[in-house]
Amino acid sequence: MFFFFYGLTGQNRNVFLRFCLVFVFHGQYLSNNSIPNRMDKAILERSTFGEWLRMQREARDWPLRKVAALLDIDTSIVSKLERGQRQPQREYVEKLALIFGEDAGALLVLYLADRVAYELAPEGCSDEVLQAAEAKIKYLRAKNAKQGELEF
């Protein structure tokens, strides 16, 4: 394997390294039953995406740099994600679901809920806005069903 790795250059080497890291760490995850791996309603309602990320990382005793390497981002960004000082990009959600063995759909719900909550929390009228948004979503879905694909 060393000779194969040595022959790789540039982007191919980076892709191969990330694959190896995910393979090794995902195997470590599967062998540790004490790690919380299923997102339930309590996690969705009472924690942020960053808190979930920190809980998963600390349960595995991983340093920030290991998660940063798997996501191919700087360690300071992972730290800011965990502290809620920065919102994750959507592509991180899929990678983290793979890394931590989580359902990508459930993690996407947590990610989107965070985006909405952080946007509405400072406004003070979030209940009314959420009700109006829910009504608008129902309207757009009904309109979509009648007209075909809806594009924004």
Secondary structure, 3 states (H helix, E strand, C coil): CHHHHHHCCHHHHHHHHHHHHHHHHHHHHHCCCCCCCCCCHHHHHHCCHHHHHHHHHHHCCCCHHHHHHHHCCCHHHHHHHHHCCCCCCHHHHHHHHHHHCCCHHHHHHHHHHHHHHHHHHHHCCHHHHHHHHHHHHHHHHHHHHHHCCCCC
